[in-house]
Amino acid sequence: MICDSKTDAIRARQSAVRVDLRAVCASSLECAPHPSAPFVNVNCPAVLRLDTTLPAEGEPLSWFGTLGIRSFCGRQREEKDVIPGAFTYHRPSSVAEAVAILVSHGDEARPLSGGHSLIPMMKLRMAAPEHLVDLGGIADLKGITDDGSTITIRAMTTQHELIASDLLAQKLPIIRETALLIADPQIRYVGTLGGNVANGDPGNDMPALMQCLDAAYVLTGPDGERDVPARDFYEAAYFTALAPEEILTAVKIPVPPAGHGYAYEKLKRKVGDYATAAAAVVLTLDGGTVTFCSIALTNVSDTPLYAKEAGEILTGSTLDTATVARAVAAAEAITEPASDGRGPAEYRTKMAGVMLQKALSRAATRAAS
Amino acid sequence: MNDMTPTREQREAALEGMGCKRKRVEDIRFTQGKGQYVDDLKLPGMVFGDFVRSSHAHAKITKIDASEALKLPGVIAVLTAEDLKGVNLAWMPTLAGDVQMVLADGKVLYQNQEVAFVVAENRYIADDAIQLVEVEYEELPVLTDPFKSMDPDAPVLRPDLDGKTEGAHGPRKHHNHIFTWEVGDREETDKAFEEADVTIKELISYHRTHPSPLETCQCVASMDKIKGELTVWGTFQAPHVIRTVASLLSTIPEQKIHVIAPDIGGGFGNKVGAYPGYICAIVASIVTGVPVKWVEDRMENLSTTSFARDYHMTAEIAAKNDGTVTGLKVHVLADHGGFDACADPSKWPAGFFNIVTGSYDFPAAHLEVDGVYTNKAPGGVAYRCSFRVTEAAYCIERAMDILAQKLDMDPADLRMKNFVKSEQFPYHSALGWEYDSGDYHTAMRKAMDTIGYRELRAEQKAKQEAFKRGETREIMGIGVSFFTEIVGAGPSKNCDILGVAMFDSAEIRVHPTGSVISRMGTKSQGQGHETTWAQIIATEIGIPAADIMVEEGNTDTAPYGLGTYGSRSTPVAGAAIALASRKIRNKAQMIAAHMLEVSEYDLEWDVDGFQVKGNPQARKSMKEIAWAAYHAPPPGMEPGLEAVSYYDPPNMTYPFGAYLCVMDIDVDTGVAKTRRFYALDDCGTRINPMIIEGQVHGGLTEAFAIAMGQEIRYDEMGNVLGASFMDFFLPTAVETPHWETDFTVTPSPHHPIGAKGVGESPNVGGVPAFSNAVNDAFKFLGSTHIQMPHDAWRIWQAAKDLGAHG
């Protein structure tokens, strides 16, 4: 059989990536342009040397979440590029301006936030946007506000800023706990909440947490804003409800009751790794009985998983061994992990259960009874 | 003498000689980002080369069409095997006596194999052009399992060897067979097994991994067509050999080739061999007449340039009921990938694997190694170990544990019972080596006492009971490892590389003011030679280390040497340095005698100069003598003060050590936590204890990585899995255990300063310590042997298979 040339493979991959990659990634671009030249052609220098592989034809683009090897044309193949193609760099100063650029370039444009997903994908030539729209110059996209019942985090708020926020530490401490388990300090200084939740990478930690917290994403497009619940946002790996000309501008989180218990348990091979499996738990207790329990799982499917049934099983229980075992089984049942370097699917499913068990027990000890 | 005269101790301290924890002088530039690496080099007019690589593990190439790539502005050339044939370089010889394609010649044998070399004005254009080169493949059946390599119907990987029944190391018995290497006495060993009370047999695999230095392989080649001179800057652990090979291959006279290895960001064996990138960059520079840079990316490095290990070892031990070992039989199936590009001394197809009797007094032993081809990348380098020694140490240290288990003996006690005794040295092993010196019992006892071995065993027993009662989900393992290394390749009687004997060299020149420039045939990749070499000279000739400059890596200025790998620098070049220093001291003694108007026999050496015996006030310091050597040498004596030494070692050196690892394992997640790791090293005389400690830390960290997850895996289609730092386990400071280091000192009797080498010991001894800890933890559940690597999911799997999950 005569297989396709590398070129065709790359092109096929690029067009596939274009459809779903509305990622807001973050900007370790060393080639930030002069302020007076908001519209310049640059070749991005090779900053990161992250390597990955092409996904299978017809298989969901879950490669970046798992970074295993995926098959192509019946076989797997490695991709070796570390240098992106040429692109035009935009740095708008308002959301409206950014949306206008997206509208005028359609599929050829990508928003850029922290860049920790998009830039490596460009270096691997798995994404080749002709127009890169850097959201780093939009002051409006920064900040955390509290209106009493809802906390709003603007999309370009970095993981480091989440960790440093007294407001979050007091009212949503699980965000700090989770952010501290993401990558390493250098990446957290640059990586943003918006980028983490918007690009649909099942390996990211914030999407499951947002599902656990029942957050809503504010999507801003040419026709204005719309809110989409985190639990409805993710369709498949890198496929989300975000339209090509929309930008995820904020995350709204209902404030859980004071005295709630919480835990984010993540099993990973090393610092900087995506989860083998992770579980987010928020619960409330009344006299030892669970009055509310929300559970979500990270990186054990091609989307984050809101484990609705597991939470329902536990509600009304005293977290007795038998009920916890039933809830863990219910949570394990909805997982569909990939087999990769982190372990075979069976192991990762079991680890989702173990992480859930640990998270439940830690959340219970933290909850006011 | 007045109060200002420094004391003897002060003069000694001022030298910062051997035994001093001298800070590494090279770190001044390294820690400030001021090292000068190959990729820092930018020459006028320099262009860039990059590879089109195979997506297939085994395929015929039916067409390569570069026409679209050549149309791209900025693309200068696209080289294929056809172009290289014009200069007779489509194939190159390997260090192991095989030949290897430089660019795919009609077929590819492993994924990511080099297919075409694109030369362009910059890296971006080169990468754009790669996308435009169209290659048509016709797939062939893929062979990745070495156990199937010699099946009768196995696909033919190397049609170029068709009909060749004789390889570089003897007869070939199958079309995918490379060599059989046999050592020892088969009959006597069989007899030991027939008469044994107890025997064990186990397949112990050491998986494929990779040295993965942080700086990948790279070079800049610059051909000056007017002068007919070629300069190559590259990541070379052995620059002189590279120049010789380049001259032989290119037919450019050796004096017109200048090979320069600048600062190197780690080697670990990865930078010993010659790779297609070097050849293509050189050819491209010859073709274009401008400098050509080639820099490998991470995935290329992990997936193509030199894997390590991939040894499948079936070990058998015969023993008496009291634990005395009587025989060892080992068969190795060695997976060499598509070409045999193993980096061993030429006559040693399995390196020094015959050190596999380890630290134990086996009266009889037999070893047989079969090398085979598979559709995997070539290599088989000594990843921070002397040639195949880490495989051998892993094999014997696991096998001894398995024997202890069968005999229901403590693994440390079994080792103590069978150690070669200190009075047996020099010890002749059943597989042909002469161990120079050792005191194994003392080292092992010190290790056991320091860590509290018996108490740990008691704690382990209590934990096992608690586990059985369901009170804990954690189990505990104690890993014992006692290794004997064989380093310092090597004596010319048995070691050469492509015919060049494996000596090494030093050249030392004392300037009139008493400062020194010294050059060696070795090449540091981070080992700290600039610091330690100066310390040897300082002690030997009494000039402060701070006044001694050490240079390596430039073939125009440095004396010829075989380079740095296999812990050979201190055993070989270190000896050359001491001997060259002594030549200088001998001449200095004659000059001092002339200056003091006494006979040289009336003089004695004292720290940093010569003094008259019985009259220490009458003395001349080396600084004064150096000035005299240029100003007023004795009549009839040549002026100047310099010396050269080429050292051919009489024997290898045999460093050893006792390592103990205490590990706690959560059976529900498979997560293993190293509670303690104690490493006692005996590397003979210690030149710089701080550098030794750093070497041990680094080697242990690599050992930890290898044992606990670092792996280059292939699927059955020949796709290389995990060839990125996302999956290839490179531990950070967070994952790395705390290291407790210790030492004993048993000098080498044949080395001028008694030093044995240490850089690789921690990798050799560390891997079995970790693996034995994991295996030890599961022993009480009925497990005999769990294969490496021991990453969390595999440990979980082992626990599950043993019924530990209920």
Interface residues (C-beta under 8 A of the other chain):
Chain A: M1 I2 C3 S5 K6 T7 A9 I10 N43 A46 R49 L50 D51 T52 L67 G68 I69 S71 F72 R75 Q76 R77 E78 E79 K80 D81 V82 I83 G85 A86 R125 D184 L267 R269 K270 V271 G272 D273 T276 D340 G341 R342 G343 P344 Y347 K350 M351 V354
Chain B: F51 V52 R53 S55 H56 T62 Q111 N112 R123 Y124 D127 D128 I130 Q131 L132 V133 E134 V135 E136 Y137 E138 E139 D297 R298 M299 E300 S303 D668 T669 G670 V671 G709 D715 M717 N719 V720 L721 G722 A723 S724 F725 M726 D727 F729 P731 T732 V734 E735 D791 A792 W793 W796 Q797
